[in-house]
Amino acid sequence: MSKYHHAIVVGASSGIGRELTLLLAESGCKVAAVARRGDRLEELERAHPDLVFGVVHDVIAYDDVPALFVETTGRLGGLDLVVYCSGVMPEVGPSEFDFAKDRSMIEVNALGAVAWLNQAATRFQNTRSGTIVGVGSVAGERGRVGQPVYNASKAFLHAYLEALRNRLSKHGVTVTTIKPGPVQTEMTARLNLAGAMPAKDAARMILAKASLGRDCFLKPTHRLIFWIIRNFPTRLFRKLKV
């Protein structure tokens, strides 16, 4: 039996979000699966008709979120857990600076998270309970040359979640930041990442760490590796061109 009874997963149609939705439902948790692609949500509903219902929503429709959040929690009959794992990472060339692509990453990876998690923070602050989980990335640990704005959007998410944690801990609310390394998803398929973790394995680990209320890497070695990367001298880091 799950420790969670009512959950919202934002970004539920594929990858980690889909696997989290399925795992939560398998544990007996009622889940509102939020995503743009209604056909994908219908698949989740068919897999667990009594426990999953889809909410078709584009996370950049920020003005819709307050009313949608109230409606969704009403349908759930309560709320214990909110997970934000929507994210985009368009291909960016090594000499490319494309504002449209950059804006999409900020809108989805950062502003969409604020729109949804501000609602969760307000509710949980008032109820003095609840868990917020934001799925970030090790990419947010440093400004690397390959994806400047993707890195920045994840760094924003990490700082925002830390601030929520510092605000809400005194109210009995848990805020956990997940920093996965490479994971096998539709978003990363074009990258041919060696040793990437299956999305289902990542989802299992995220649920296991959701209640920890801190920054969490999915692999123990990543905490040390990215501590070194964060503290590597800028001049040498730039020469590495990672």
Stockholm file with secondary structure:
# STOCKHOLM 1.0

chainA/1-242         MSKYHHAIVVGASSGIGRELTLLLAESGCKVAAVARRGDRLEELERAHPDLVFGVVHDVIAYDDVPALFVETTGRLGGLDLVVYCSGVMPEVGPSEFDFAKDRSMIEVNALGAVAWLNQAATRFQNTRSGTIVGVGSVAGERGRVGQPVYNASKAFLHAYLEALRNRLSKHGVTVTTIKPGPVQTEMTARLNLAGAMPAKDAARMILAKASLGRDCFLKPTHRLIFWIIRNFPTRLFRKLKV
#=GR chainA/1-242 SS CCSCSEEEEESCSSHHHHHHHHHHHHTTCEEEEEESCHHHHHHHHHHSTTTEEEEECCTTCGGGHHHHHHHHHHHHTSCSEEEECCCCCCCCCTTCCCHHHHHHHIIIIIIHHHHHHHHHHHHHHHHTCCEEEEECCGGGGSCCSSCHHHHHHHHHHHHHHHHHHHHHGGGTCEEEEEECCSEESTTTGGGCCTTCEEHHHHHHHHHHHGGGCSEEESSHHHHHHHHHHHHSCHHHHHHHTC
#=GC SS_cons         CCSCSEEEEESCSSHHHHHHHHHHHHTTCEEEEEESCHHHHHHHHHHSTTTEEEEECCTTCGGGHHHHHHHHHHHHTSCSEEEECCCCCCCCCTTCCCHHHHHHHIIIIIIHHHHHHHHHHHHHHHHTCCEEEEECCGGGGSCCSSCHHHHHHHHHHHHHHHHHHHHHGGGTCEEEEEECCSEESTTTGGGCCTTCEEHHHHHHHHHHHGGGCSEEESSHHHHHHHHHHHHSCHHHHHHHTC
//
